[in-house]
Amino acid sequence: MTSHAENTKRIAKNTLMLYVRMLFSMLVSLYTSRVVLNTLGVEDYGINNVIAGVVSMFSLLSSSLSTAISRFITYGLGKGDMQTLKKIFSSSINVMLGLATLIIILTEIVGTWFLNYEMNIPTERMDAANWVLQCAIFAFAVGLITVPYSATVLAHEKMDVYAYISMTEICLRLVVVYCLYASPFDKLKSFALLTMTVTIVILIIYYYYCRRNFHECKYCYVYDSSLLKKMLSFSGWSLLGSGAYLFNTQGVNILMNLFFGVGVNAARGIATQVDGAVQSFVGSFTMAMSPQIIKSYAINDLEYMHTLVCRGAKYSYFMTFFLTIPLILEAQQVLSIWLGVVPDHAIVFVRMTLLSSLTVVIANTLITAQVATGNIKKYQIIVTLCGLWVFPLSYIFFKLGFSPETAYIIYFIVYFGLIFVRLYLVKNLIKMNWIKYAKEVLLRMGLVSACSIIFPSLVYFNMPSSLIRLLTICIVSALSSLTFMYLLGLDKNERIFIINKIQNKIHLSKH
């Protein structure tokens, strides 16, 4: 068996494990979101959502460092340099401890001031809101310390372990929902405290697993100025892109609170939950491919890297599209079944969020390829300057009296344009033929999308709203999508591969 064949098999195995995790997560999330919304009420649910946004405003520092840590650990594994790996891990712990301290100080000062004097929160719930903020700050700091451990698990491609720990976290969050329902105390305060406790337990699990299984995860104080300079330089430029994305998501969430109140934040929270479930499905595939993309670059196997980037983008889009068609068409029916009481704006928010997610998933493997090179200065400056327009344009349109849905339209337009900006920049870094990418990825995506939507749309417009229509659209959408993905989305070699796999399965079942 060739090395590439082994890697492909590993990706398939890891993807399967992550799908099991994702399905379990999605089922629990759908249940817990409904219970939390009904238990907290629309107002408290919106307060929790927007305060999480305030704390997340500071996550642009951590997300850039998280990307750097994952990249350096995975690159080190690709090179097979254990001594450097030990330095990277210990340096990562030092950096995250320092960052956790800094963010606690910043959020205690800036976050507390902003919450108490600028945000649109009912006076009688301000005490609970401050309680939520303190729990969110501490949970966020604990999450930072977890990053080097989870990054190491993923870099070693131990997706089964990652899946088991994730499912443990999900079970704990299910326990949180039960405790919230049974709690005689303030529901919002109880939810914040219990959520924080889950974060601490997950850190402890990661710590003990990594200490027992990976030699590089035994912390010792290290000060390598050269390594720190590389990591901080990388994370510094990543900070630009993280900051733009954060302002475009959590920043807009806060704008909606300032202009429209916590009711709109509740609707946005629901849309984010639905999108998160879909993104988790696709993210499982991207997560399984990312280590191989980075390791391929580390050993200079660019041809295989190009194959992974193209197929990863195409398959990620197809998986997202497969899930989003019935959700977009039947958003009202799905939300009514799921939530019972649907907040105002939630239906439109869900539809527009899912449409926007289609533009985001295409770029996932391009971003991974860019991260693999380590040469990200020019890329991050240009992408940030182009992508940062969502926040100011949303503010301007809100100020002019436009509806909250306007922010989603702006987001979709900007991130659709960023697909082509990213492709232009990354193709030079990894020496990839952009014409081939456009034909094999973008063109095939367009053809599949245009053809697949026809039949489920006909059902939607010709049947009255009902559970029967929902089920019919799901079936028709699945058959239509899979058919056109096979006929128009796959190239000749991919179709032959699938046929051979099916024939082998049939042959084995007969024997």
C-alpha positions in Angstrom: 0.0 0.0 0.0 1.4 3.4 -0.9 2.0 6.2 1.6 -0.8 8.3 0.1 -3.2 5.3 0.2 -2.4 4.9 3.9 -2.9 8.6 4.5 -6.3 8.4 2.7 -7.3 5.4 4.8 -6.3 7.3 8.0 -8.3 10.4 6.9 -11.4 8.2 6.2 -11.0 6.4 9.6 -10.6 9.7 11.5 -13.5 11.3 9.6 -15.7 8.4 10.7 -14.8 8.8 14.3 -15.4 12.6 14.2 -18.8 12.0 12.5 -19.8 9.8 15.4 -18.8 12.6 17.7 -20.6 15.1 15.6 -23.9 13.2 15.3 -24.0 12.7 19.1 -23.1 16.4 19.6 -25.8 17.5 17.2 -28.6 15.4 18.7 -27.7 16.6 22.2 -27.3 20.2 21.2 -30.7 20.2 19.5 -32.3 18.9 22.7 -30.3 21.1 25.1 -30.8 24.3 23.2 -34.6 23.9 23.4 -34.5 23.1 27.1 -32.1 26.0 27.9 -34.2 28.5 25.8 -37.5 27.4 27.5 -35.9 27.2 31.0 -34.1 30.6 30.8 -36.7 32.3 28.7 -36.0 34.5 25.6 -34.6 37.4 27.7 -32.1 35.5 29.8 -31.1 33.4 26.8 -30.4 36.6 24.8 -28.4 38.0 27.8 -26.3 34.8 28.0 -25.7 34.9 24.2 -24.6 38.5 24.1 -22.3 38.3 27.2 -20.6 35.3 25.6 -20.0 37.7 22.7 -18.4 40.2 25.0 -15.9 37.7 26.3 -15.3 36.3 22.8 -14.2 39.8 21.8 -11.0 38.9 23.5 -10.7 35.5 21.9 -9.0 37.0 18.9 -5.8 36.9 20.9 -6.3 33.3 21.9 -7.5 32.0 18.5 -4.4 33.4 16.7 -2.1 31.7 19.2 -4.2 28.5 19.0 -3.6 28.4 15.3 0.1 28.9 15.8 0.4 26.2 18.4 -1.5 23.7 16.2 0.6 24.5 13.2 4.0 24.3 14.9 3.1 21.0 16.7 1.8 19.4 13.5 4.7 20.7 11.5 7.1 19.3 14.1 5.5 15.9 13.9 5.8 16.0 10.1 9.5 16.6 10.5 9.8 14.0 13.2 11.8 16.3 15.6 10.9 15.3 19.1 13.3 17.7 20.9 11.7 20.6 19.1 8.2 19.3 19.8 9.0 19.3 23.6 10.1 22.9 23.3 7.0 23.9 21.3 4.6 22.3 23.8 6.2 23.8 26.9 6.5 27.2 25.2 2.8 26.9 24.3 1.9 26.4 27.9 3.9 29.4 29.0 2.3 31.6 26.3 -1.2 30.5 27.2 -0.7 31.1 30.9 0.5 34.6 30.2 -2.3 35.2 27.8 -4.9 33.9 30.3 -3.6 36.4 32.9 -3.7 39.2 30.4 -7.3 38.4 29.2 -8.6 38.1 32.8 -7.2 41.6 33.6 -8.6 43.1 30.3 -12.0 41.5 30.6 -12.4 42.5 34.3 -11.7 46.1 33.3 -13.1 46.6 29.8 -15.7 43.9 29.8 -17.2 44.8 33.2 -17.4 48.5 32.2 -19.0 47.7 28.8 -21.5 45.4 30.3 -22.7 47.8 33.1 -22.6 51.1 31.2 -23.1 50.4 27.4 -25.1 47.2 26.9 -28.8 47.1 26.5 -29.7 44.8 29.4 -32.8 45.1 31.8 -31.8 46.6 35.1 -33.3 43.8 37.2 -31.1 41.2 35.4 -27.8 43.2 35.7 -26.7 41.2 38.8 -27.2 37.9 37.0 -25.5 39.3 33.9 -22.4 40.2 35.9 -22.4 36.7 37.4 -22.4 35.3 33.9 -19.6 37.5 32.8 -17.3 36.4 35.7 -18.0 32.7 35.0 -17.4 33.2 31.3 -14.1 34.9 31.9 -12.8 32.1 34.1 -14.1 29.4 31.7 -12.4 31.2 28.8 -9.1 31.3 30.7 -9.3 27.6 31.5 -10.1 26.9 27.8 -6.8 28.6 26.8 -4.8 26.2 28.9 -6.6 23.3 27.3 -5.5 24.4 23.8 -1.9 22.9 23.7 -3.2 19.6 24.9 -6.1 19.3 22.4 -3.8 20.5 19.6 -1.4 17.7 20.4 -4.1 15.1 20.3 -5.2 16.4 16.9 -1.7 16.7 15.6 -1.1 13.0 16.4 -4.3 12.3 14.5 -5.8 10.6 17.6 -9.3 11.5 16.4 -10.9 8.6 18.4 -9.6 10.1 21.6 -10.6 13.6 20.6 -14.1 12.2 19.8 -14.4 10.4 23.1 -13.4 13.5 25.1 -15.8 15.6 23.1 -18.6 13.2 23.7 -17.8 13.2 27.4 -18.1 17.0 27.3 -21.4 16.7 25.6 -22.7 14.3 28.2 -21.6 16.7 30.9 -23.5 19.5 29.2 -26.5 17.3 29.1 -26.1 16.9 32.9 -25.9 20.7 33.1 -29.3 21.0 31.4 -30.9 18.6 33.9 -29.3 20.4 36.8 -30.5 23.7 35.3 -34.1 22.4 35.1 -33.9 21.1 38.7 -32.1 24.1 40.2 -34.0 26.1 42.8 -31.6 29.0 42.3 -31.5 31.7 39.7 -31.5 29.8 36.4 -29.1 32.1 34.5 -26.5 32.1 37.3 -26.8 28.3 37.7 -26.3 27.8 34.0 -23.1 30.0 33.9 -21.6 28.2 36.9 -22.3 24.7 35.7 -20.9 25.5 32.2 -17.7 26.8 33.7 -17.4 23.6 35.7 -17.6 21.5 32.6 -14.7 23.4 31.1 -12.5 22.6 34.1 -13.3 18.9 34.0 -12.4 18.7 30.3 -9.0 20.4 31.0 -8.3 17.8 33.6 -9.1 14.9 31.2 -6.9 16.3 28.5 -4.0 16.9 30.9 -4.0 13.3 32.2 -4.3 11.7 28.8 -1.6 13.7 27.2 0.8 13.3 30.1 0.4 9.5 29.9 0.6 9.1 26.1 2.8 11.8 24.5 6.4 12.4 25.6 6.4 16.0 24.5 3.5 16.8 26.9 5.6 16.7 30.1 5.9 20.4 30.9 9.2 21.9 31.8 10.1 25.6 31.9 11.6 26.6 28.5 12.7 29.9 27.2 13.6 29.7 23.5 13.6 33.2 22.2 13.9 32.1 18.5 11.0 29.7 18.8 8.9 32.2 20.7 9.6 34.9 18.1 8.4 32.6 15.3 5.3 31.6 17.2 4.4 35.1 18.2 5.1 36.5 14.8 2.9 33.8 13.2 0.1 34.4 15.8 0.5 38.2 15.5 -0.3 38.1 11.8 -3.1 35.5 12.4 -4.5 38.0 14.9 -5.5 40.2 12.0 -7.7 37.6 10.4 -9.1 36.4 13.8 -9.9 40.0 14.7 -11.8 40.6 11.5 -13.8 37.4 11.8 -14.6 38.2 15.5 -15.9 41.7 14.7 -17.9 40.3 11.9 -19.7 37.7 14.1 -19.6 38.6 17.9 -19.1 42.3 17.1 -22.2 42.3 14.9 -24.0 40.4 17.7 -23.3 43.3 20.1 -24.4 45.8 17.5 -27.7 44.0 17.3 -28.0 44.2 21.0 -27.3 48.0 21.0 -29.8 48.7 18.2 -32.5 46.0 18.6 -32.2 44.5 22.2 -31.8 41.0 23.6 -34.8 39.5 21.7 -32.8 39.8 18.4 -29.7 38.3 20.2 -31.9 35.3 21.2 -32.9 34.8 17.5 -29.2 35.1 16.5 -28.3 32.6 19.1 -30.7 30.1 17.6 -29.3 30.7 14.1 -25.8 30.2 15.5 -26.8 26.9 17.1 -28.2 25.6 13.8 -25.2 26.7 11.9 -22.9 25.2 14.5 -24.5 21.8 14.1 -24.0 21.9 10.3 -20.4 23.3 10.7 -19.6 20.5 13.2 -20.6 17.9 10.5 -18.3 19.5 7.9 -15.6 20.4 10.4 -15.2 16.8 11.2 -14.0 16.2 7.7 -11.8 19.3 7.6 -10.3 18.4 11.0 -9.3 15.0 9.7 -7.6 16.4 6.6 -5.8 19.3 8.2 -2.8 17.4 9.8 -2.1 15.6 6.4 -2.2 19.0 4.5 0.4 20.5 7.0 2.5 17.3 7.1 2.5 17.1 3.3 3.9 20.6 3.1 6.5 19.8 5.8 8.0 17.0 3.6 7.5 19.1 0.4 4.9 16.7 -1.2 3.1 19.6 -2.9 1.2 17.5 -5.5 -0.5 15.5 -2.8 -1.1 18.7 -0.8 -2.9 20.2 -3.8 -5.1 17.1 -4.2 -6.1 17.4 -0.5 -6.8 21.1 -0.7 -9.0 20.7 -3.8 -10.9 17.6 -2.7 -11.3 19.0 0.8 -12.9 22.2 -0.4 -15.2 20.4 -2.8 -16.3 17.7 -0.3 -16.8 20.2 2.5 -19.1 22.3 0.3 -21.1 19.2 -0.9 -21.6 18.0 2.7 -22.7 21.5 3.8 -25.0 21.9 0.8 -26.5 18.4 1.4 -27.6 19.4 4.9 -28.6 23.0 4.2 -31.1 22.6 1.4 -33.9 21.1 3.6 -33.0 23.3 6.5 -33.2 26.5 4.4 -36.5 25.5 2.7 -38.2 24.2 5.9 -36.7 26.5 8.5 -40.0 27.5 9.9 -41.2 23.9 10.3 -37.9 22.7 11.7 -37.7 25.5 14.3 -41.3 25.0 15.3 -40.8 21.3 16.0 -37.4 21.9 17.7 -38.2 25.0 19.8 -41.9 25.1 20.1 -41.8 28.9 20.6 -39.7 30.5 17.8 -38.2 34.0 18.5 -38.9 36.8 16.0 -36.3 37.0 13.2 -35.1 33.4 13.9 -36.4 31.9 10.7 -34.8 34.5 8.4 -31.6 34.4 10.5 -31.3 30.7 10.2 -31.8 30.7 6.4 -29.3 33.5 5.9 -26.7 32.0 8.3 -26.8 28.7 6.4 -26.4 30.4 3.0 -23.4 32.3 4.4 -21.9 29.1 5.8 -21.6 27.8 2.2 -19.2 30.6 1.4 -17.1 30.0 4.5 -16.6 26.2 4.2 -15.1 26.5 0.7 -12.1 28.4 2.2 -11.3 25.9 5.0 -8.6 23.9 3.2 -7.2 27.0 1.6 -6.8 28.5 5.1 -5.1 25.3 6.3 -2.7 25.4 3.3 -1.8 29.0 4.1 -1.2 28.1 7.7 1.0 25.2 6.7 3.5 27.5 4.9 4.0 29.8 7.9 4.3 32.7 5.5 1.2 34.5 6.3 2.0 38.2 6.5 0.8 39.4 3.1 -2.1 37.0 3.1 -3.5 38.2 6.5 -3.1 41.9 5.7 -5.0 41.6 2.4 -7.7 39.2 3.7 -8.3 41.3 6.8 -8.6 44.5 4.9 -11.1 42.9 2.6 -13.0 41.0 5.2 -13.3 43.7 7.9 -16.0 45.6 6.1 -18.9 43.5 7.6 -18.8 45.3 11.0 -18.6 48.9 9.9 -21.1 48.4 7.0 -23.5 46.7 9.4 -23.2 49.7 11.8 -23.9 52.2 9.1 -26.9 50.3 7.8 -28.3 49.9 11.3 -27.8 53.6 11.9 -29.7 54.3 8.7 -32.7 52.3 10.0 -32.2 49.0 8.1 -33.4 45.7 9.6 -31.0 43.3 11.5 -31.2 40.9 8.5 -29.1 43.5 6.5 -26.0 42.3 8.4 -26.4 38.8 7.0 -26.6 40.1 3.5 -23.4 42.1 3.9 -21.6 39.1 5.5 -22.6 36.8 2.6 -21.4 39.3 -0.1 -18.1 40.0 1.7 -17.2 36.4 2.3 -18.2 35.2 -1.1 -15.7 37.7 -2.5 -13.1 36.5 -0.1 -13.1 33.1 -1.7 -11.4 34.5 -4.8 -9.1 36.7 -2.8 -7.9 33.7 -0.7 -7.4 31.6 -3.8 -5.3 34.3 -5.5 -3.0 34.6 -2.5 -2.7 31.0 -1.5 -2.0 29.6 -5.0 1.4 31.4 -5.1 2.4 30.2 -1.6 1.8 26.5 -2.4 2.4 26.7 -6.2 -1.1 25.5 -7.1 -2.7 25.9 -10.5 -5.7 28.3 -9.8 -7.4 27.5 -13.2 -7.5 23.8 -12.3 -8.9 24.7 -8.8 -11.6 26.9 -10.4 -12.6 24.1 -12.9 -12.4 21.2 -10.5 -13.8 22.9 -7.4 -15.7 26.1 -8.0 -17.3 25.2 -11.4 -18.4 21.8 -10.1 -19.9 23.4 -6.9 -21.9 25.8 -9.0 -23.3 23.1 -11.3 -24.3 20.8 -8.5 -25.9 23.6 -6.6 -28.0 24.9 -9.5 -29.2 21.4 -10.5 -29.8 20.0 -7.0 -32.1 22.8 -5.8 -34.6 22.4 -8.6 -36.6 19.3 -7.4 -36.8 20.1 -3.7 -37.9 23.7 -4.6 -40.7 22.3 -6.8 -41.9 20.2 -3.8 -41.7 23.3 -1.5 -43.8 25.5 -3.7 -46.4 22.9 -4.7 -47.3 21.4 -1.3 -48.9 23.0 1.8 -46.7 23.4 4.9 -46.8 20.2 6.9 -44.7 17.4 8.4 -45.3 15.4 5.2 -43.8 18.2 3.1 -40.8 18.3 5.4 -40.1 14.6 5.0 -40.7 14.7 1.3 -38.3 17.6 0.8 -35.6 15.8 2.9 -36.0 12.6 0.7 -36.1 14.5 -2.6 -33.3 16.8 -1.6 -31.0 13.9 -0.6 -31.7 12.0 -3.8 -31.3 15.1 -6.0 -28.1 16.2 -4.2 -26.4 12.8 -4.3 -27.3 12.2 -7.9 -25.9 15.5 -9.2 -22.8 15.3 -6.9 -22.0 12.0 -8.4 -22.7 13.1 -12.1 -21.4 16.6 -12.0 -19.4 17.0 -8.8 -16.9 14.2 -9.1 -14.2 13.6 -11.7 -13.7 10.3 -13.6 -11.2 8.9 -11.1 -13.4 9.8 -8.1 -16.4 8.0 -9.7 -14.3 4.9 -10.5 -13.1 4.9 -6.9 -16.6 5.0 -5.5 -17.8 2.2 -7.9 -14.9 0.0 -6.9 -15.6 0.6 -3.2 -19.3 -0.4 -3.6 -18.4 -3.5 -5.7 -15.8 -4.6 -3.0 -18.4 -4.1 -0.3 -21.0 -6.2 -2.2 -18.4 -8.9 -2.9 -17.4 -9.1 0.8 -21.0 -9.3 1.9 -21.6 -12.3 -0.4 -18.7 -14.1 1.2 
